[in-house]
Amino acid sequence: MNKMTLWLLLAFATPVAAKSAASGLSTELLSVGLSLMLVVLLVIGLGFLVKRFNPNIGNTPGFKVIRSLPLGTKERLMVIEIDNKQHLLGVTPGSINYLYQLEQPLEQADMPVFAKELSRFIGKQNNKNNLND
């Protein structure tokens, strides 16, 4: 090879190597960004599922949700317990209707282990917030 060919080869080879290094970096950043977005969406989705399928997380000492039955996307029947009496409610986005007082009490449905731990964690957080007020 002559000197001119060698110089041309080096002149064109350097930008190609720099472009491939920059391309590799941007590909890695894109991969990390998409992975992070996937993890955040997964956490939000799991939180939504726990909230939707387990209404027992919001129980307080004087008020308990015994059962909940979804009727549609936003409508549900709920059996609640107040003063040791169970009541059937119809719940929609615009209203809550009292339907019936149950004569025979229903047993409270068991919560999944994850929901119990999440409820315990949320209870601890609420107690900390109340003490700081």
Secondary structure, DSSP 8 states (H G I E B T S, - for coil): --HHHHHHHHHHHHHHHHHHHHHHHHHHHHHHHHHHHHHHHHHHHHHHHHHHH-GGGG-BTTEEEEEEEE-SSS-EEEEEEETTEEEEEEE-SS-EEEEEE-SS--------HHHHHHHHHHHHHHHHHHHH-
